[in-house]
Amino acid sequence: MAEKGYCVKCKTMREIKDAKEVTMKNKRKAVKGKCPTCGTGMYKILGNK
C-alpha cells in the first residue's frame, strides 16, 4: 500500500511508512503510519467505500 499523506512537521506530501489500515470509533477507515523523513506520526482518513 503506497498511500501518501501530509506531514505537518515537514509541511509536504510524503509516502506513509509502515502504513496500516485501521477503523476509527465512528466506523470510518483510515491509514496510520510514520513519515519516512522525520518519523512523525501520520494519519489519513479514507473515503466512505
Legacy VTK file of the C-alpha trace (Angstrom):
# vtk DataFile Version 3.0
C-alpha trace
ASCII
DATASET POLYDATA
POINTS 49 float
0.000 0.000 0.000
1.669 3.220 -1.148
-0.573 5.821 0.484
0.509 9.430 0.518
-0.288 11.834 3.306
0.614 15.305 4.549
3.354 15.549 7.153
2.683 18.561 9.384
6.290 18.712 10.565
7.911 18.588 7.075
4.984 20.553 5.524
4.994 18.338 2.402
3.180 15.340 0.953
5.089 12.148 1.692
4.547 8.418 1.318
3.370 6.893 4.602
5.917 4.429 6.019
4.680 1.294 7.847
1.111 2.075 6.724
-1.654 0.090 8.424
-5.359 0.346 7.716
-7.347 0.971 10.900
-11.025 1.521 11.729
-11.889 4.561 13.830
-14.563 4.635 16.551
-17.117 6.082 14.107
-16.581 3.064 11.772
-14.629 5.029 9.141
-11.409 3.649 7.717
-8.051 5.387 7.951
-4.371 4.739 7.244
-1.906 5.180 10.091
1.882 5.251 9.793
5.010 7.378 10.062
6.825 9.947 7.945
9.905 8.342 6.343
11.961 11.537 6.770
11.255 12.817 10.284
9.379 9.921 11.924
6.314 11.959 12.888
3.039 10.023 13.090
0.830 10.436 10.018
-2.878 9.709 9.720
-5.037 9.780 6.572
-8.822 9.344 6.652
-10.126 7.306 3.724
-13.393 7.858 1.865
-16.665 6.022 2.511
-16.356 2.927 0.321
LINES 1 50
49 0 1 2 3 4 5 6 7 8 9 10 11 12 13 14 15 16 17 18 19 20 21 22 23 24 25 26 27 28 29 30 31 32 33 34 35 36 37 38 39 40 41 42 43 44 45 46 47 48
